[in-house]
Amino acid sequence: MSALLLELRNLTISFGTVAAPLDVVRDVSLSLEDGKTLGLVGESGCGKSITMLAIMGLLPENVRVSGSIKLRGVELLGQSQRALTALRGKRMAMIFQDPMTSLNPVMTVGEQLGEAITIHNRGMKRQDRQERALALMRLVAIPFPDRRLLQYPHELSGGMRQRVMIAIAMANDPELLIADEPTTALDVTVQAQIMELLQRLQAERQMGLMLISHDLGVVGDIADEVAIMYAGRICERGTVDAVFDAPHHPYTHGLLASLPQIDHTVDKLVAIPGSLPSLSARPQACRFHPRCFYAQDICRREEPQLRPVESGAVAACHFAETAVAAHRAEAEA
């Protein structure tokens, strides 16, 4: 049986002053087991990346984080930067969104890989380090790896830079890999190659993979579970099949309905009305109610909590049954 690798409980991240805090993320609870993939989906600005940065301990000191983040049962919140540095890059690693801005432009690829290896292997000989860097380049299927190690990031294509980022993340065989939009700005062919690479590495090493993505197709293909995030909260969570086949939250329903369908022609794509609320003007009670077709007075008065629904998932909606019924009706039409 899979072992519990990562557990978030009631994670809340706040900016601003103590007297007037702004909750960027509130009461987020997630878990991930060895060898499993969890997809985190939501609009830009909903809190996905900042949640991952909190796991890695990379948030500024003036950001307040409460709740619990446990890696293999060990609480990470409250740990010193020295302790977190010992974990980052070794037991947990992160692939950031834009490799061009994440890689150092004045260091060669080999130097950056060597740095990632050395920081957790201080006694490693130079030759062993170089051989390890070359092996990592081969691992991520970069052609002519010995030549690429001598090049700078700007000399590589976008797909190769992303592969270098993955190689750096894999330098010390982490147990947890966080991939934050790993296929951003890549063409569809390269996107497929990168996702296949991540799946292969995960299967070979039985890592836990947390995938942040706007692409529901990618999440549907490789994730075991999915969490839908809206305005800093999880609105639906469950297995991919449960959530995508029978969405019980209107926001999930809207995301899926907005996807183009290959099997039939439509006059226009369906769009979710309105836009994501700003951090300082988030609605009271249900945060999605200004954009929701099913909103009623209770949605403006009471904040819905995550509760079990018939699909086996959990959803935070007063009218979850109405949303899934609408989705089924559209699917049958």
Wavefront OBJ file of the C-alpha trace (Angstrom):
o trace
v 0.000 0.000 0.000
v 1.089 3.559 -0.669
v 2.443 5.551 2.263
v 1.320 9.080 3.079
v 3.997 11.457 1.810
v 2.544 14.958 2.172
v -0.338 16.258 4.255
v -1.732 19.805 4.378
v -4.337 20.590 7.008
v -6.216 23.903 7.239
v -3.378 25.790 5.558
v -3.979 29.545 5.644
v -1.639 32.128 4.090
v -2.152 35.817 4.900
v -0.682 39.117 3.735
v -1.148 42.558 5.253
v -1.150 43.608 8.892
v -2.212 41.608 11.915
v -5.167 43.982 12.366
v -6.283 43.678 8.731
v -4.987 40.417 7.258
v -5.815 39.392 3.700
v -6.167 35.641 3.325
v -4.598 34.626 0.032
v -5.236 30.965 0.853
v -7.637 29.735 3.525
v -8.266 26.342 5.105
v -6.658 24.290 2.347
v -6.370 20.572 3.133
v -4.671 18.161 0.731
v -2.764 14.888 0.917
v -0.477 12.959 -1.407
v 0.792 9.373 -1.290
v 3.957 7.827 -2.686
v 3.815 7.246 -6.433
v 0.603 9.248 -6.851
v -0.119 12.443 -8.762
v -2.303 15.242 -7.420
v -3.427 17.914 -9.882
v -4.179 21.407 -8.598
v -6.387 23.380 -10.984
v -7.749 26.924 -10.958
v -7.576 30.361 -12.557
v -4.467 32.510 -12.298
v -4.425 34.237 -8.922
v -6.446 31.600 -7.070
v -3.538 30.629 -4.783
v -2.057 27.507 -6.405
v 1.569 28.608 -6.687
v 1.701 30.315 -3.303
v 0.445 27.107 -1.693
v 3.340 25.224 -3.285
v 5.815 27.910 -2.187
v 4.517 27.503 1.363
v 5.239 23.768 1.198
v 8.790 24.521 0.050
v 9.258 27.202 2.730
v 10.001 29.865 0.139
v 7.567 32.586 1.211
v 8.833 35.972 2.513
v 9.117 36.375 6.279
v 6.295 38.952 6.385
v 3.785 36.391 5.065
v 1.904 34.610 7.847
v 1.290 30.890 7.417
v -0.832 28.820 9.778
v -2.243 25.323 9.810
v -0.086 22.281 9.157
v 2.284 21.034 6.442
v 3.714 17.587 7.120
v 6.258 15.675 5.064
v 6.357 12.030 6.124
v 4.610 13.056 9.338
v 7.182 15.745 10.209
v 5.767 19.259 10.624
v 7.446 21.772 8.294
v 5.795 24.953 9.583
v 7.998 26.533 12.210
v 11.161 24.794 11.000
v 14.300 26.925 10.726
v 15.587 27.964 7.308
v 18.603 25.751 7.911
v 16.355 22.721 8.405
v 14.257 23.593 5.342
v 17.377 24.087 3.223
v 18.417 20.555 4.116
v 15.066 19.299 2.790
v 14.734 21.469 -0.315
v 16.347 19.918 -3.337
v 16.907 16.621 -1.543
v 13.610 15.265 -0.188
v 11.362 17.756 -1.959
v 11.994 19.712 -5.130
v 10.104 22.152 -7.342
v 10.011 22.867 -11.055
v 9.157 26.545 -11.452
v 6.917 28.073 -14.125
v 9.393 29.863 -16.367
v 12.782 28.179 -16.834
v 14.241 31.265 -18.533
v 13.819 33.341 -15.372
v 14.507 30.444 -12.979
v 17.868 29.492 -14.453
v 20.897 31.707 -13.821
v 21.805 33.397 -17.138
v 25.511 33.808 -16.245
v 26.140 30.199 -15.220
v 26.452 27.279 -17.606
v 23.991 24.414 -17.395
v 26.750 22.208 -16.001
v 27.584 24.708 -13.253
v 23.946 24.942 -12.203
v 23.503 21.188 -12.139
v 26.758 20.847 -10.221
v 25.563 23.385 -7.661
v 22.338 21.426 -7.093
v 24.335 18.234 -6.582
v 27.064 19.735 -4.388
v 24.805 21.470 -1.876
v 23.614 18.090 -0.592
v 26.815 16.139 -1.316
v 29.628 18.295 0.039
v 32.212 15.512 -0.056
v 31.591 14.472 -3.662
v 34.647 14.632 -5.915
v 34.606 16.915 -8.948
v 34.781 14.034 -11.420
v 31.895 12.230 -9.696
v 29.878 15.442 -9.756
v 30.495 15.886 -13.480
v 29.503 12.281 -14.166
v 26.327 12.748 -12.106
v 25.446 15.917 -14.047
v 25.975 14.092 -17.335
v 23.801 11.203 -16.143
v 21.029 13.644 -15.213
v 21.145 15.211 -18.665
v 20.765 11.769 -20.188
v 17.958 10.989 -17.747
v 15.874 13.866 -19.100
v 16.727 12.902 -22.702
v 18.706 15.991 -23.717
v 20.637 15.281 -26.961
v 24.427 15.784 -26.948
v 24.425 16.152 -23.141
v 28.178 16.698 -22.792
v 27.933 19.665 -25.171
v 24.825 21.102 -23.490
v 26.519 21.139 -20.089
v 28.911 23.797 -21.423
v 26.145 26.023 -22.770
v 24.210 28.875 -21.127
v 20.403 28.851 -20.745
v 19.854 31.347 -23.583
v 21.555 28.954 -25.976
v 18.919 26.264 -25.382
v 15.366 25.970 -26.661
v 12.412 26.356 -24.318
v 11.878 22.604 -24.168
v 15.543 21.968 -23.360
v 15.530 24.622 -20.633
v 12.526 22.920 -19.053
v 14.349 19.582 -19.216
v 17.324 21.210 -17.462
v 14.961 22.439 -14.728
v 13.651 18.900 -14.315
v 17.233 17.553 -14.181
v 18.084 20.040 -11.416
v 14.952 19.059 -9.492
v 15.879 15.358 -9.861
v 19.523 15.888 -8.875
v 19.118 14.290 -5.441
v 16.215 11.878 -6.082
v 13.478 13.742 -4.159
v 10.485 11.962 -2.660
v 8.188 14.871 -3.544
v 8.273 16.751 -6.845
v 6.175 19.893 -7.332
v 5.679 20.920 -10.964
v 4.296 24.444 -11.321
v 2.939 24.826 -14.870
v 5.846 22.799 -16.307
v 4.636 23.170 -19.905
v 3.995 26.944 -19.963
v 4.899 28.600 -23.306
v 5.859 25.280 -24.919
v 4.308 23.974 -28.118
v 1.979 20.994 -27.840
v 4.531 18.454 -29.060
v 7.114 19.537 -26.489
v 4.392 19.689 -23.828
v 3.586 16.043 -24.465
v 7.280 15.118 -24.273
v 7.728 16.935 -20.947
v 4.656 15.315 -19.401
v 5.742 11.864 -20.613
v 9.152 12.511 -19.064
v 7.624 13.460 -15.703
v 5.416 10.354 -15.749
v 8.390 8.126 -16.521
v 10.557 9.622 -13.784
v 7.737 9.339 -11.275
v 7.071 5.693 -12.140
v 10.761 4.778 -11.954
v 11.285 6.464 -8.575
v 7.794 6.186 -7.026
v 7.817 9.934 -6.270
v 4.787 11.871 -5.217
v 3.995 14.462 -7.901
v 2.010 17.645 -7.348
v 1.066 19.161 -10.695
v -0.209 22.728 -11.029
v -1.855 23.243 -14.389
v -4.541 25.179 -16.263
v -4.779 22.318 -18.731
v -7.606 20.035 -17.641
v -6.667 17.582 -20.378
v -3.159 17.135 -18.971
v -4.492 16.739 -15.429
v -7.105 14.258 -16.619
v -4.446 12.184 -18.392
v -1.832 11.851 -15.654
v -3.326 12.739 -12.246
v -4.833 10.257 -9.804
v -6.631 12.946 -7.817
v -7.527 16.547 -8.537
v -8.267 19.571 -6.356
v -10.142 22.521 -7.874
v -9.162 25.846 -6.305
v -11.089 29.104 -6.441
v -10.219 32.407 -4.716
v -7.897 30.784 -2.208
v -10.086 27.819 -1.234
v -10.543 24.258 -2.393
v -14.045 24.016 -3.841
v -13.928 20.379 -4.998
v -11.541 17.485 -4.465
v -11.522 13.812 -5.381
v -10.327 11.262 -7.895
v -10.021 12.525 -11.466
v -12.827 10.253 -12.624
v -15.169 11.347 -9.836
v -14.578 15.077 -10.300
v -14.436 15.220 -14.103
v -17.263 12.768 -14.787
v -19.650 14.205 -12.214
v -18.608 17.739 -11.119
v -20.613 18.807 -8.090
v -19.355 22.388 -7.844
v -20.608 24.990 -10.352
v -17.061 26.278 -10.856
v -15.785 22.805 -11.800
v -18.829 22.407 -14.036
v -18.010 25.747 -15.700
v -14.355 24.832 -16.284
v -15.289 21.549 -17.925
v -18.096 23.116 -19.969
v -15.691 25.712 -21.371
v -13.514 23.038 -22.992
v -13.928 22.582 -26.748
v -15.422 19.209 -27.680
v -13.917 17.189 -30.513
v -16.936 14.941 -31.019
v -19.430 17.672 -31.881
v -19.520 21.211 -33.232
v -20.672 24.173 -31.148
v -21.463 27.716 -32.255
v -19.412 29.228 -29.454
v -17.494 28.165 -26.360
v -19.206 28.383 -22.988
v -17.579 30.894 -20.629
v -17.883 31.406 -16.880
v -19.334 34.906 -16.425
v -17.382 37.557 -14.526
v -13.806 37.266 -13.325
v -11.823 36.126 -10.310
v -12.366 38.652 -7.457
v -9.423 40.727 -6.259
v -7.776 39.836 -2.972
v -9.225 42.873 -1.180
v -12.762 42.442 -2.532
v -13.550 38.767 -2.180
v -17.261 38.079 -1.666
v -18.587 37.041 1.726
v -19.944 33.524 2.306
v -19.537 31.548 -0.950
v -16.769 33.235 -2.910
v -18.121 31.987 -6.228
v -21.727 33.188 -5.829
v -21.409 36.406 -7.968
v -20.494 34.201 -10.965
v -22.783 31.267 -10.225
v -25.976 30.392 -12.131
v -27.429 28.600 -9.106
v -26.713 31.200 -6.403
v -29.472 31.914 -3.888
v -29.724 33.870 -0.633
v -28.061 31.130 1.409
v -24.971 31.419 -0.811
v -24.613 35.073 0.219
v -25.150 34.320 3.912
v -23.358 31.057 4.642
v -20.009 29.810 3.436
v -20.359 26.205 2.210
v -17.958 23.645 3.644
v -16.473 20.687 1.841
v -18.836 17.739 2.212
v -19.014 14.252 0.671
v -21.059 13.921 -2.517
v -22.384 10.885 -4.349
v -19.374 10.567 -6.680
v -17.068 9.921 -3.725
v -15.482 13.374 -3.990
v -16.018 16.337 -1.649
v -17.472 19.661 -2.787
v -18.123 23.022 -1.119
v -21.493 24.013 -2.562
v -25.002 24.394 -1.121
v -26.426 23.173 -4.444
v -23.946 20.481 -5.419
v -26.706 18.159 -6.608
v -28.081 20.862 -8.911
v -24.667 21.387 -10.512
v -24.085 17.694 -11.219
v -27.599 17.330 -12.616
v -26.939 20.202 -15.022
v -23.664 18.637 -16.115
v -25.352 15.316 -16.807
v -28.120 16.992 -18.774
v -25.573 18.813 -20.953
v -23.584 15.612 -21.475
v -26.720 13.804 -22.669
v -27.850 16.638 -24.958
l 1 2 3 4 5 6 7 8 9 10 11 12 13 14 15 16 17 18 19 20 21 22 23 24 25 26 27 28 29 30 31 32 33 34 35 36 37 38 39 40 41 42 43 44 45 46 47 48 49 50 51 52 53 54 55 56 57 58 59 60 61 62 63 64 65 66 67 68 69 70 71 72 73 74 75 76 77 78 79 80 81 82 83 84 85 86 87 88 89 90 91 92 93 94 95 96 97 98 99 100 101 102 103 104 105 106 107 108 109 110 111 112 113 114 115 116 117 118 119 120 121 122 123 124 125 126 127 128 129 130 131 132 133 134 135 136 137 138 139 140 141 142 143 144 145 146 147 148 149 150 151 152 153 154 155 156 157 158 159 160 161 162 163 164 165 166 167 168 169 170 171 172 173 174 175 176 177 178 179 180 181 182 183 184 185 186 187 188 189 190 191 192 193 194 195 196 197 198 199 200 201 202 203 204 205 206 207 208 209 210 211 212 213 214 215 216 217 218 219 220 221 222 223 224 225 226 227 228 229 230 231 232 233 234 235 236 237 238 239 240 241 242 243 244 245 246 247 248 249 250 251 252 253 254 255 256 257 258 259 260 261 262 263 264 265 266 267 268 269 270 271 272 273 274 275 276 277 278 279 280 281 282 283 284 285 286 287 288 289 290 291 292 293 294 295 296 297 298 299 300 301 302 303 304 305 306 307 308 309 310 311 312 313 314 315 316 317 318 319 320 321 322 323 324 325 326 327 328 329 330 331 332 333
